[in-house]
Amino acid sequence: MTLRILVVGAGVAGLAAARGLRVAGFRPDVVEALPATMSPGAGIYLPGNATRAMRLLGLDVPLRPLGELIFRQVFLDARGRQLFEMDVAALWAGVGESRVLSRADLQRVLLTGVGGEVRYDTEVRDLEIIDGAAKVEFGNGSIAEYDLVIGADGRRSTIREKVGLGGGAVPTGQIVYRSVVSGGPPLTDWTASLGRRSQFVAMPMGGGKIYVYADETAPDSPNPDDPLKRLQELFGSYGGPVPAILDRMEKVSVARTDEVVLDAWSKGPVVLVGDAAHATAPTLAQGGAMSFEDGYVLGQELRKSEGDISVALRVFEDRRRPRCTEVRERTRERDRTRDVPPSLRDPMLRRRGLRIFTDHYRGLVSQV
């Protein structure tokens, strides 16, 4: 069957959607407002369900040589004393490996699966639904009609706004810091150091590099002008590997996190995927996994519906919404646990941390 399909966005969600469609036998157009020279920075942690979804998309082979495998997560208090550890390999046994790699490497893997050209520097200026089809006007003034438009353009989705699928992203109150450190201390495990309404997570990503993800709950504070200085203020007194990592840190990116919660993910021939539909704080590292799963399921439902887009989009949302809601609820739960005062939280985590944190992922072990 031939469907005219447009994917808007060539980040993780957009390229996963494009790949899922290709696997299902479709040939979508893919556009991206940013230039091709904009390469994603920092790193990304892919839990086992993310690599399983990459396998379903047929992209597990090019992923295997990249980054570093994670077998264990270690949780420390601010002084560097162990709270508990989690056997990640056992948690995801039979599902997939857990891996840390650079976002740029992941982007290159996803690009190999698109099967066609991505049109960069191409924004969607306007979108109208007419007689069941989507009329799209691009930034250069050209106009095209599609049977299906997939909005994969992130938390601040233009497509979501243009078709009226809900309000904007809602801030979670967290500030997130990301950095890649070279020449830091030897690190073999994903290691989280928990402080007061803050955490510092360091993970090996191969090639002698460490990916750092840190955050703080600060709803009323502006983003710091000097994020590296702020990290040193927040975590400079910590024990464990944190001081040695901070000593080697040079560049730090900073951003606020948002949630996207919508009553519906589609309207007529337009559907949202990834963060455009269901963004959460990145605490559980499920953003990439949910996008990969979205792309695979959407492609499969379009194929099974034999071109009936309304049926495909309804079943897609029915399959995906409960899982994405579960991720949002478990993310909120993890953040609430993190923000309990350390005098109460740390003894609790020493006793029950493994069970509590394992339960956050248990529902994701099942197949999509």
C-alpha positions in Angstrom: 0.0 0.0 0.0 1.2 3.5 -0.7 0.7 6.2 2.0 2.1 9.7 1.8 3.7 10.1 5.2 5.7 13.0 6.7 7.8 12.7 9.8 8.5 16.1 11.4 11.7 16.0 13.5 15.0 14.1 13.0 15.9 13.6 16.6 15.6 10.3 18.3 11.8 10.1 18.1 11.6 11.1 14.5 14.3 8.8 13.3 12.8 5.9 15.3 9.4 6.6 13.7 10.9 6.7 10.3 12.7 3.4 10.9 9.6 1.8 12.3 7.7 2.8 9.2 10.5 1.5 6.9 10.4 -1.9 8.7 6.7 -2.0 8.2 7.1 -1.3 4.4 6.4 2.5 4.2 8.6 5.2 2.8 8.1 8.4 4.8 9.5 11.9 4.1 11.6 13.2 7.0 12.1 16.9 7.7 14.1 18.7 10.4 14.1 22.5 11.1 17.7 22.5 12.4 20.7 22.3 10.0 22.5 19.0 9.5 25.6 20.4 11.2 23.8 20.5 14.6 25.1 17.3 16.2 23.7 16.2 19.6 26.1 16.5 22.5 26.5 14.6 25.8 25.6 11.0 26.2 22.6 8.7 26.7 21.9 5.7 28.9 19.9 3.0 27.2 18.3 0.4 29.6 17.4 -3.1 28.4 14.0 -2.3 27.0 15.6 0.4 24.8 18.0 -2.0 23.2 15.2 -4.5 22.8 13.3 -1.9 20.8 16.4 -1.2 18.7 16.5 -4.9 18.0 12.9 -4.8 16.8 13.8 -1.9 14.6 16.7 -3.9 13.1 19.3 -1.6 14.5 20.9 -3.6 17.2 23.9 -4.8 15.1 25.4 -1.3 14.5 24.7 -0.4 18.1 26.8 -3.2 19.6 30.3 -1.8 19.1 29.4 1.5 20.6 29.8 2.9 24.1 30.0 0.8 27.3 27.8 -2.0 28.7 26.4 -1.4 32.2 26.0 -4.4 34.4 25.5 -2.8 37.8 24.0 0.4 39.2 25.5 1.6 42.5 23.8 4.2 44.7 25.8 6.2 47.2 25.0 8.8 49.8 26.6 12.3 49.6 29.7 11.1 51.6 30.3 8.3 49.1 29.0 5.4 51.3 27.0 2.7 49.5 23.2 2.8 50.0 22.5 -0.2 47.8 23.3 -1.7 44.4 21.2 -3.1 41.6 22.2 -6.0 39.3 21.1 -4.4 36.0 22.1 -7.4 33.9 19.8 -9.6 36.0 17.0 -7.1 35.9 17.0 -7.0 32.0 18.0 -10.7 31.5 16.3 -11.9 28.3 15.3 -8.4 27.3 18.4 -6.5 26.3 21.7 -5.1 27.3 22.1 -1.7 29.1 24.5 0.6 27.4 25.9 4.1 27.7 27.0 5.8 24.5 27.3 9.3 22.9 24.1 10.8 21.6 26.0 11.6 18.3 26.8 7.9 17.9 23.2 6.9 18.5 22.0 9.6 16.0 24.3 8.1 13.4 22.9 4.6 14.0 19.3 5.8 13.7 20.2 7.8 10.5 21.4 4.5 8.8 17.9 3.1 9.3 15.9 5.9 7.7 16.5 4.6 4.2 16.2 8.0 2.5 17.3 11.6 2.8 16.5 13.8 5.7 15.6 17.3 4.6 17.4 19.6 7.0 16.7 23.4 7.4 13.1 22.6 6.6 10.5 23.9 9.0 6.8 23.4 9.0 5.3 26.8 8.7 1.6 25.7 8.7 -0.5 22.6 8.8 -4.2 22.3 7.9 -6.5 19.2 8.0 -8.6 19.2 4.9 -10.9 16.4 3.8 -9.1 13.9 6.0 -5.6 14.8 4.6 -2.9 17.1 6.0 -1.9 20.1 3.9 1.6 21.2 5.0 3.3 24.4 4.1 7.1 24.5 4.6 9.3 27.4 5.4 10.4 27.9 1.8 6.8 28.4 0.7 6.3 24.9 -0.9 3.1 23.0 -0.1 2.5 19.3 0.0 -0.4 17.0 1.0 0.0 13.9 3.2 -2.1 11.0 4.3 -0.3 11.1 7.7 1.9 13.6 9.6 3.9 12.4 12.5 4.9 15.1 15.0 8.2 14.0 16.5 9.4 17.5 17.2 10.0 17.3 21.0 8.6 18.8 24.2 7.9 22.1 22.6 6.2 20.6 19.5 5.2 22.9 16.7 2.9 20.2 15.3 1.1 19.8 18.7 0.4 23.5 18.8 -0.7 23.8 15.2 -3.3 21.0 15.4 -4.5 21.9 18.9 -3.6 18.7 20.7 -3.0 20.4 24.1 -1.1 23.0 25.9 2.6 23.5 26.3 5.0 21.4 28.3 4.8 21.8 32.1 8.0 22.4 34.1 8.8 19.7 36.6 10.9 22.1 38.8 14.1 20.3 38.0 17.3 21.8 36.5 19.4 19.2 34.7 23.2 19.3 34.0 25.0 17.2 31.4 28.7 16.8 30.6 31.1 14.4 29.1 34.4 14.1 31.0 37.7 12.7 29.6 40.5 11.5 31.8 38.4 11.1 34.9 38.8 8.3 37.5 38.4 4.7 36.5 34.6 3.9 36.6 33.0 0.6 35.8 29.5 1.0 37.1 26.6 3.4 36.7 27.1 5.4 39.9 24.6 7.8 41.5 25.4 10.0 44.5 22.3 11.2 46.2 22.2 14.6 48.1 19.6 16.9 49.3 17.0 17.3 46.5 19.9 16.7 44.1 21.9 13.8 42.5 25.1 13.3 40.6 25.1 10.3 38.2 28.3 9.2 36.5 28.6 6.4 34.0 31.4 5.0 31.8 30.7 5.5 28.1 33.8 3.9 26.6 37.0 5.4 25.3 38.0 6.7 28.7 35.1 9.0 28.9 32.4 9.5 31.6 28.9 10.7 30.9 27.6 12.9 33.8 24.0 13.6 34.4 23.2 15.7 37.5 20.0 17.5 38.6 18.6 19.6 41.4 15.0 20.4 42.4 14.9 24.2 42.2 11.5 25.3 41.0 12.0 29.0 41.9 15.6 29.4 40.8 16.7 30.6 37.4 19.1 28.5 35.3 22.7 29.3 36.5 24.8 31.6 34.3 27.8 29.4 35.0 26.6 25.7 35.2 30.1 24.3 36.0 30.4 26.6 38.9 27.0 25.6 40.1 27.9 21.9 39.9 31.0 22.6 42.0 28.9 24.4 44.6 26.3 21.6 44.7 28.6 18.6 44.7 32.1 19.8 45.6 31.9 18.4 49.1 30.7 15.0 48.0 32.6 11.8 48.5 33.1 8.8 46.1 34.2 9.5 42.6 32.5 12.9 42.4 35.4 15.3 43.3 37.8 13.6 40.8 35.2 13.9 38.0 34.5 17.5 38.8 38.2 18.3 38.6 38.2 17.1 35.0 35.0 18.7 33.9 35.1 21.4 31.3 31.8 22.0 29.5 28.4 21.6 31.1 25.0 22.0 29.4 22.0 23.1 31.5 18.3 22.8 30.9 15.0 22.7 32.7 12.9 19.5 32.4 9.2 19.4 31.5 6.3 17.0 31.3 3.8 16.6 28.5 0.5 15.2 29.4 -2.2 15.1 26.7 -5.8 14.0 26.5 -5.2 12.7 23.0 -2.1 12.0 20.8 -3.8 12.3 17.4 -6.2 14.5 15.5 -7.4 13.3 12.1 -4.3 12.3 10.1 -1.8 13.9 12.6 -0.2 11.9 15.4 2.4 12.8 18.0 5.2 10.5 19.2 8.1 10.6 21.7 8.5 13.7 23.9 5.9 15.6 21.8 3.3 13.2 23.1 4.5 12.1 26.6 7.7 13.8 27.8 8.8 13.2 31.4 11.7 14.1 33.5 14.7 12.0 32.5 15.2 10.3 35.9 14.5 6.7 34.6 16.3 7.2 31.3 13.2 6.1 29.4 12.9 8.9 26.8 14.9 7.1 24.1 13.2 3.7 25.0 9.7 5.1 24.7 10.6 6.8 21.4 12.0 3.6 19.9 8.9 1.6 21.1 6.6 4.3 19.7 8.3 4.1 16.3 8.1 0.3 16.1 4.5 0.0 17.3 3.2 2.8 15.0 4.7 1.1 12.0 3.3 -2.2 12.9 -0.2 -0.8 13.5 -0.2 1.0 10.2 0.8 -2.1 8.4 -1.9 -4.2 10.2 -4.6 -1.6 9.5 -4.0 -1.9 5.7 -4.0 1.8 5.3 -6.9 2.7 7.6 -5.1 5.5 9.4 -7.8 6.3 11.9 -7.8 2.7 13.1 -4.0 2.5 13.3 -3.7 5.7 15.3 -6.4 4.6 17.7 -4.8 1.2 18.4 -1.3 2.8 18.5 -2.4 5.1 21.4 -4.3 2.3 23.1 -1.2 0.2 23.1 1.3 2.9 24.1 -0.6 5.2 26.5 -0.7 2.8 29.5 3.1 2.1 29.2 4.0 5.8 28.9 1.7 6.7 31.8 3.5 4.0 33.9 6.8 5.6 33.0 5.6 9.1 34.1 4.2 7.8 37.4 7.3 5.8 38.2 9.5 8.8 37.3 7.5 11.0 39.7 7.8 8.4 42.4 11.6 8.1 41.9 11.9 11.9 42.1 9.8 12.1 45.3 12.0 9.4 46.9 15.1 11.3 45.9 13.7 14.5 47.5 13.0 13.0 50.9 15.5 14.5 53.4 18.6 12.4 53.5 18.3 11.7 57.2 15.1 9.7 56.4 15.8 8.6 52.8 19.3 7.1 53.2 18.4 4.6 56.0 15.2 3.7 54.0 17.3 3.1 50.8 19.8 0.9 52.7 16.9 -1.3 53.8 14.6 -1.2 50.8 16.2 0.7 48.0 16.8 -2.4 45.8 13.2 -3.4 45.9 11.8 0.1 45.5 14.0 1.0 42.5 13.7 -2.4 40.8 9.9 -2.0 41.0 10.2 1.2 38.9 11.3 -0.9 36.0 9.4 -4.1 36.5 6.5 -3.2 34.3 8.9 -2.4 31.4 10.4 -5.9 31.2 7.3 -7.1 29.3 7.3 -6.8 25.5 5.8 -3.6 23.9 
